Amino acid sequence: YGSIAACAGFGAVCGSSMVGSLTIGGVALPEMQKLGYDNRLSSGVLAAGGTLSVLIPPSLILLFYGIVTDTSIGELFIAGVVPGIVLVLLFCAVVFVWGRLRPAHIPEVDRTARSSLRQMLVSLGPIFAIGLVITLSIYAGIATPTEAAAVAALLTVILAFAVGGLDFAGFKAALFATMRTMGYLGLLLSAGVLFGFVMTYYRVPQQFTELFMSYELGPWVVLAIVIAFYIVLGMFLEPVSMTFITLPTIFPLMQAAGFDLVWFGIVYTITMEIAVLTPPVGLNLYVIQGISRGTIAIGEVINGCLPFIASMVVLIALLIAVPEVATWLPQAMK
């Protein structure tokens, strides 16, 4: 439960699923192995927990979705809050049921020293402060997503030096790591925007939509086909690439089928979460397997993720049955 909560909290300041699994998993996995947790449970919790970073705002996938579809990023972020909380509860339910069915997989008692309430607040306070700065500044119209990112980055650096024990050597290493990551994302973003422009110029999305609608399929059939398409594609591509390559063609189809783009953005993001947990190119699977330094086989990680993937499917079904789970909060805040 603590690992799930940590992944959710980290998701409030980091929008990357892989980074969420890497950061929390790097701390939690060795401890869980030391305490005697089953490999499948511990690896499944951390691989799936990392996906919370792309649903709980701020989220890179929701950000890129908003850019491609020209949807309000503030509304998308707010729409992800309630489904994110529901997914956290579903993950906790999976752990609860797992513990009841396989009690030997969870140690009975943890005898390590407990942190005081003050220590917890000091540790978690900066994380919540950064998350609030990002989300509230965007939704309240105080700052654009770019400006909010700049302010949050500056606040993060200040807090890292003030309370996180960061030194200049670590700061330099972090800058180089960030440049490497953002160089890749920047090229992908620019190439994706150019690809979308060329596709739109030659009317490919419009023609694709007209062709698809000519079959006179019902909107729910169209949605089921699109979700199945992304789950299969997610076995071979990572989410950011899928967003820029396929979404310029898919979102006009969903719009023509009558779906709200904010609601579909949340369904799409959950589908991307499933994509990072499905082999053979499930990034989070290999992140957790790498952290274990060979002590956990990739098959164990995959088996551990299956119940959590099922809970994501349940969340998609809930969003289809009750769309207000995603749309209520943005509408209420207007």
N, C-alpha and C positions, 0 to 999 in steps of 0.2 A: 504493500500500500504506500509506503514511504517513497519507493522508487517511482511509482505512478504519479504521486503528488509532486515529486521533484521534477519529473519530466514535464508535467503541466505548468509548474511554476517557471521552469526554464523556457517553456514555449511562449511565455509572456514577454520575453526579451529576445528570443531567437526564432526566426521563421524557417529554419532549415531542419528537416527531419533527420538527416544524416548527422549534423552537428549536435542535435539533441541527444541522439543515441550515443554518439562518441563521448560527449561531455559527461552525461549522467552515468553511462555505462562504464566509463573508465574509472569512476569512483565506486559505483555500487556493485559491479560484477565481482571484483575480487573479494569484497566483504561478504557478498551472498554465498560465494563458493566456500569461504572460510567458515561461515556459520553452518554450512551443510544443506543449503537449498538444492533441490534437484536442478540439473543443468538445463533441462527443457523449460522449466518454469522461469528460472532466473533470466535465461537468454530471451525467452518469449516476452516477458514483461518489459525488458529494456529495449528490445527491437521495436515492439509495438508502441511502447511509451514515447519513443522518439517521434512517432508520427503525430503526436499531440501538438508539436511545434508548428505544423502546417495547417492546423485548424484553429487553435487558440491564437487570437491576434497578438502581435503582428505576424503575418504569414507571407513568405515569399511567393507561394503558389497563388494565394488570393491577390497579392499585389500584381503579379504578372497577368493573372486572369483579368483583373480590372483594366490593365493597360491594353490588352488585346481586344477585349470586348467593349471598351469605353464605358465601363460600369463604375459607379462611385466606389472608390476604395474604402472610404469611411464606412459606408453602408455594409460592404462585404466584411470588413473587420468586425463590426458590431453584430452582424448576422452569425458570425462564427462562435460567439460567446456561449450561447445556450447549447448548441450541438456539441461544443467542446466539453462543457460540463457534463452533459449526458454521456459522452464517450468515456470520460474519466470514471463515471459511476459504473458504466458497463464493464470497463476493464477491471474495476474493483470487484464486481460481481463474478467475473471469470476467475479471479484469484480466490475468492471466497468458495465458489463451487469446487474449484480444483483442490483446495485445502480439505474440503469435506470428503471428496471422492478419493483423494490420494494424500492422506494425512502424513505419510512418511516423507513426502516431498518438501515439507516445511518444518524447520526445527521448532521445537516446543517453546524454547525460551532463549532470549538474547541477553547474555550477561555483561555485555559491554556497557561502559559508563554512559549515562544519559546526559544530554546537553540541557542546560537550564533554559527556561522560557526566555530570559533576556538574551542569551546567546542565539537562540533561534530567531528572535525578532531582529537582532543586529545582522544576522546572516541573510535573512529573507527580505528585510526592509528595502535594501537597494534594488533588488530584483523587481519588486512590486512598483517601486518609484519609477524605474525606467519604463516598465510596461504601461503605466498610467500616462506618462509623458507622451509616449508614442500614440496610444489609442485615443486619448482625450483631445490631444492637440489636433489630430487629423479630423476627428468627427465633429469637434466644436468649430472647425473652420479657422482655428488660430494659425495653423501651418499646413502646407502641402505635405504629401508623403516624403518628398525629398528633404524639405526643411525639418520635418519631425525626425527623420533619420539622422540629420546632421546634429541636431540638438541632443538626441538620445546618445549618439556616439560620443559627443563631448562630455555629457553627464556620466557615461559609463567609464570613460578614462579618468575623470575626476574621482569617482567612487572607487575605482580600482586602485588608484594611488592612495586614497585617503583611508579606506577600510579593507581593501583587498590585498594589501602587501605587494602591489606591483612595483617593480623597479625598472630602471631605464633599459636594462638588457632585455628583460621580458617584454617591455613596450616595443622595442625595436624588432624583436622576433615576431610579435603580434602584427606589427605593420607589414612586414614582409609576407607573412601568411595571408593577411587580408588582401594584399595586392595580387598574390597568386590566385586567390579564390575569385576576387572581383574581376580580374583580367579575363578569366574563363567565362564568368557570368556576363560581363560587358560584351564580349564578342558574341555570345549566344543571344543576348538581348538584341543587339544591333542586327545580327543576321536574321533573327526571328521577325523583327519589325519590317526589314526589307523584304523578307519572304512573304509576309502578310500583305505588304503593299503591292507586290507583283501579282499575287493571287487575286487581290481585289481588282487591280487594273484590268486583268484579263477575265474578270467576272467568274472565276472558278467557284467561289462559295455560292454565288447566286445560282449558277447552273447546277451545281451539286444539290442545292436545296430544291430547285424546281424538279430535278430528276427524282429525288427521294420522295417529294410530296406527290408526284404523279402516280405513285403506287397506292395512294390513298390509305396509308397506314394510320392507325389511331395514334394519338400523342404518346400514350403510355407504351405502346409497342416501339415507337421511335426511341423513347427514353431507355427502354430495356436494351435495344440494339446498341445504342451509344455507350451505355455502361459496360455491356459485354465486350464491346470493341476496345474500350480503354483498359479493361482488366487483362485482356489478351495482349494488347500492345505493351502494357506495363511489365510484362514478363521479359521484354527485350529492350525497352527504352526507359530512361529515368524521367521523372515528372517534368522538369523544366524544359527538356527537349520536346516532350510530347505537347506541352502547352503551346510552344511557339510554332511547332510544325503542323499540328492538327486543329487547334482551336479556331484559327481564322476560318476554317471550313465548317466546323461543327456548330459554332454558336449561332450563325444565322439560321441553321436548320432548327435548333432548339427554340429560337425566337419565333420562327414561322409556325412551330408546333404549339405555340401559345404559352410556353413556360416563362416564368419570371426569371430574369438573368441573375438576380441576387440569390434566389433560391437555388437555381441550377449551379451557381458558383460554389455553394456549400456541398451539394451532391458531388460535383466534379472534384472538389478538394478531397473528400472522403475516398473517392475512387482512386485518387492519386496516392493516398495513404496505403490503400491495399496494394498498389503497384510497387511500392518500395519494400513490400514484404513477400512478394511472389518471385520464386526462382524462375529462370536462372540469373536474372539481373536485378535481384532485390537488394538494393544498396545496404539497407539496414541489417540484413542478414549477415553480410560479409564484414560490416563494421563490428558487430558483436562477436562474430567468430574470430576476427583479428584481435580484438581486445583480450580475448581469452587465451591468446598465445598458444593455440593448438590444443587446449585442454577440453574444448567443446567442439564437437563435430558439426559441420554445417547442417547435417540431417537433423540433429537435435534442435538447432535453432529454428529450422523450418517447422518441425513438429510442435515446438513450443509456441509458435506464432499462430497456428491454425485456429485455436479458440478465440484469439483476439481478432483475427480476420473475420470470423463468424460474427463477433459483436459489432464490427463495422458494417457488415451486411444488414444486421438488425437495425442499426442507426439509419441506413439508407431507406430501409422499409418504413421506419418511423417517420422520416421526412416526407416520404411519398404519401403515407396515410394522413399525416398531420403536418402540412407545409408550414403552419404557424410556428413550429419549433424553430425554424430559421428566420421567418419573416416578422414575427411578433415584435421582437426587441427593436429592430430598426424603425418600424412603424410607430412604436410607442415613443421612441426618443425624438421623433419629428414633432 
